[in-house]
């Protein structure tokens, strides 16, 4: 089921044992995919007859990229922050790729803080939010944030990976995300959706 917003709609797909969230951002008969975590996502857009304009990765951890290859085989552009591309190529975290049988790949589009991506007249702003991962980003579409593993309902992402940092994560959430003007619907990489106002009031990141 899609949730309707101004000029676009969003469907969440929950994938596998780690319960990763992938998202379809639908604009007419076209769409943008956020974090395809399994082949289920490709099957879903095919069943709906949607043309995929791009794949947006919030970061390069194995559990968010398992469904990327089928889109790359059809020359769909895949976007990621350059600092996280080595996770996809196997330059780092290669053991995770092998364990989950993910073929290494290299993304062909790199995003940076404050970039604006435009698809079918829909602008998507990139916010670099390191902490969970050095190249972690959030994508902002009008009043919606796709927060990856940066911000969760009442909580936040792990910071025990090699390139993780609690201080960086705290800055990304408290200063960059909470610093945005107004309220937003937040779609995270795991778990239920939330709102920015709700998280500003009681997210665990505020406790320290």
Residue, then its C-alpha position, 0 to 999 in steps of 0.5 A: x500500500x502506498x502513502x500519498x504525499x504532495x506529488x509522489x507516493x511511498x511504499x515500504x517493503x520489509x526484507x528478510x530476517x534483519x527486517x530491512x526497509x526498502x522504499x519505492x518512491x512513485x511518481x506517475x508510472x516511474x519510481x526511485x528505489x531507496x535501499x533495495x535490500x533483496x530481490x523482492x524489490x525488483x519483483x515488486x516494481x516489475x509487478x507494478x509495471x514501474x520504470x525505475x529511474x534510480x536507486x538511492x543508497x543511504x549507506x553501503x552496509x551488506x543488509x541494504x544492498x543485496x537487491x542492487x545488482x538486478x537494477x545495475x544489470x538494467x543500467x539503472x543509475x545507483x547513487x551513494x556517498x563516495x565514502x561508502x562505495x568501498x563497502x559495495x566493492x569489497x575493498x572493506x567489509x568483504x567478509x560480509x559480502x561473502x557471508x551473504x553471497x553478495x557480488x561486489x559492485x561499484x556505484x556509478x553516481x556519487x552524492x555529497x552533502x546538500x546535493x539536489x537530485x531531480x527526477x521527473x520534477x521531484x527534487x531530492x536533497x542529500x544530507x550527509x549524516x555520518x556516524x553509523x557509517x562514514x558515508x551515511x546519508x539521508x534523502x529528503x523529499x519535500x516533507x519526507x526523510x529517508x533516514x537509513x540507519x541514522x535515525x530510528x523510531x525512538x532510537x538510532x543506528x549502531x556505532x560499533x563498526x570500523x568507520x562508525x562514531x557516536x559523536x558523529x552520529x549525535x551531531x548528524x541527528x541533533x544538529x543536521x536532522x533536528x536542525x531542519x525547519x518544520x516537521x517531517x515524516x521519517x522512513x528509517x532503514x529498520x522498524x516503523x516510521x516516525x516524525x521528526x517532531x516526535x524524535x525531537x521530543x524523546x529520541x534516545x540520542x537526547x539522553x547523553 
